[in-house]
């Protein structure tokens, strides 16, 4: 049996400049802007496994963890709503969020269908 030299183990990792920058980048990504649309189908399951209820303030995002709360502000009217991420989407590559009908009504964007928004992870 061949023996390989043991690598010294470090009990505590020292912070590096790269890890500090990564931490700063993570905090910057807590707020982002782009286009949001809404969906209002009746019933069905979300990607998180919960039942979709268009009357609850929820949203779909491609990568935020399920259960994440996000304040979404319509840039045109400055109205905002707090939603919970329960689904994956949107399918349209130019959009960053799909809001439930309830959230879209709160923002007043149902007549436009798509709106420019700012989203802040809470």
N, C-alpha and C positions, 0 to 999 in steps of 0.2 A: 504494500500500500504506500503510495507516494504521500509525503508530508509537505504541506504548504506553510510558508512562514505566516505567523499570526500578525494581523494588522493591529496596531494599537487602537484601542477604542477611546473615544472622547465622551466623557460623561455629560458635559455641557457644551452645546454648540455656541460658538461665539457669534454675535451678530455681525453681519458684513454690510458693506454699503449697499450691495444688491438687495439684501433683505429689507433694509430701510426704504429703499426706493420702491420695492414691491408693495410694502405696506402703504406708502404714500399713494401709489397708483390705485390700490384697492379702494382707498377712501375717495379718490376722485371719481371712481366708477359708481359711486353711490347715487349719482345724479346724472341723468342723460336726457337728451332731447331727440325727438323724431316724430314720425307720424303714428297715430293710433286710429284704429277703426273699431267697429263693434260688431258683435254677433248676438242673435237673439232666438236661436232655434229653441223649440220646446223639448224639454227632457233630454235624456242621454247621459252618458258618463264623460267625465273629464279625464285627462291623462293622469291626474292624481288619484283617480278611482272614486272620487265623490260624484254625486249626481249634480248635473248642471242645473242651476236655478237662475234664470235670467233676471229675476227680481232681487238678487243679492249683488253687492258691489264686488265683483271678482274680475279677474283678467287672465289672459294667456300671455306668456313670455317664453322665448326660446330657451333660456338658460337659468333664470332666477329660480332658486329652490321653491318648491311648493310650500305655501304657508307664509311666504314673504309678504309683508305689508308695504305698499307703495303709495305715496301721494302723487296723484296725476293732476297736473294743472294745464288747462287749455290756454295756450299762449295768446289767443285772440281775445278771450273774455276774462282771463285771470281767475275763472272758477276752478275749484279743485274738488277732488274726491279721493278718499282712501280706499284702495282695493286690496284684495288678497289674491296672490297668484295661485290658481288652482288648475291651470291647463297649459298646454304647450301650443305655440303658434306665435304670431300669425303666419299663415302660409305665404302671403305676399311678401317678397323679399324687401320691398321698400318700406315696410311698416315694422314697428318695434313692439307694439302692444295690440291685443284684441281685447276690448272691454266688453263687459256684459251690458245688456240693455239698460239696466238700472244705473250703472256707472255713466253710460253715455247720456242718459237723460239728465243726471245730476250736472254733467258738464254742459248740457245743452247742445250736443253735437249730432243728435239723431237726424236732423235735417241735412247736415253736410255729409255725414257718413264717414269722413276721414278728417282728422284735425291734427295740427301741429301741437305737440304737448311736451311738457317737461315732466320727467318722472324722478322721484326721490325715494330711495329705499329708506324705510324707517327702522 
